[in-house]
């Protein structure tokens, strides 16, 4: 329980720091692109994004069984899922502004790297490593 509280505090501090860094400078304007080139870009982006989401959805039903095979208790398994969903809720609130500030292409690469790291953590039978992976996957 102490670890969960400490992990929550660390995640909260990281969220605050990243949210502060992601704030949009004043005086910037939103730009909307139109035209054939933008439509081609949009289709390519959506194809990649849908592929990434499908990969995530395909593994979803098997994660609980994987953790159970590692000897993770029902309570620990619940904690892992709460951290995953909580991480998604926390990080999802400001990731869009990061993409606006640093560029969507760069954030797509960050997403891929983060998700690869999250998948690698699933190969370890250590609860803390699995917990870190769930935060990354959020």
N, C-alpha and C positions, 0 to 999 in steps of 0.2 A: 504494500500500500504506500509506503514511503517513496518507493521508486516511481510509482504512478504520479504522485503529487509533484515530485521533482521534475519528471518528464513533462508534465503539464505546464509547469512554470517555465521551463526551457522553451517549450513550443510557443507559449504565450509571448515570451520575450522576443523570440525569433520573428513571430508574426508582427509584433509592433515595429521592430526594426525594418523589416521588409516593406511594411505598409508605409512607413515614413519615407523610405527610399523611393517608393513607387509613386509618390504623389506627383501629379501633373503640374509642370511649371505654369504659372499664371501667364495669360496672354496667348496661349496656344489655341489654335482653332482646329476643329474636326474637319477632316477632308474626306469627301465621298468620291470614289472613283467610279467612272462609268465607261462603257465601251466594250468592244470585242476582246481586247487584251485582258481586261479585268474579268470578264466572264470565263475566259480560259483559265486564268489564275484561280478563280473561285472554284471551278470544277476540280482542278488539281488539288487544291487545298482540301476540299470536301472529301475527295477520294482517299487521301492520306489520313484525314481525321477519322473518317468512318472505319478505315482499316484498323487504326489504333484502338478505337472504342470496341470494335468487334473482338480484338485480341483480349482486351480486358474482360469483356463479358463472357468469353469462352472459358476463361479460367475460374470465374466466379463460383460456380457450383462445386468445384473441386477443392477450394482452399480450406474449407472447414474440415473435410476428410483428411487433407494433408496434415493440418495441424493436429488432428486427433491421432493420426498415425505416429506423430512425433511424441505422443504422450502428454500433450497439452490438455489440461483439465477443461471442463466446460466453462468454468469461471474465467480462466485465462483466455480461452477462445473468445468469449464474449468481450473481454477487455481489448483483445486485438481488433475485433470488428468495430468496437466503439471508437478506438483510436483512429482507425481507417476512415470511418464516416465523419468523425469529428475533424480530422485533418482536412478532409475534403471540404467541409463546411467553412473552416477557418481560412484555408488558403484560397478557396474558390471566390472569396469575397474581394480579393485584390489582385488576383493573377491577371485579370483583364486589363487593369491599369498598368501592370508591368509590361504587357504586350504592347500597349499604346506607347509606352515610354521607350522601350528597348527594341521593339519590332517583333512582329509575329513570327517571322522566320527564326529569329534567335530563340524565342521562347519555345517554338516547336522542337528545336534541338535540345533545349534544356529539359523539356517534357520527356523526350525520348531517352535521354541520359538518366534522368531521375527514375523513369519507369523501368529501365534496364537494371538499375541498381536495386530497385524494389523487388524485381523478379529474382535477382541473385540472392537476396536475403532469404528467400523461401527455401533455399538449399541448406540452411543451418537449423539445427535443432535447439538453438538457444533462444529462450523467450524474449530477451532484450533485443536481440538481432531481429527477430520476427516483428517485434513491436516497432522498431525503427523502420523496417520495411513497410509496415502498414501506414506509417506516417508519410513515408515517401510516396506510396501509391495513392494516398488521399488526394 
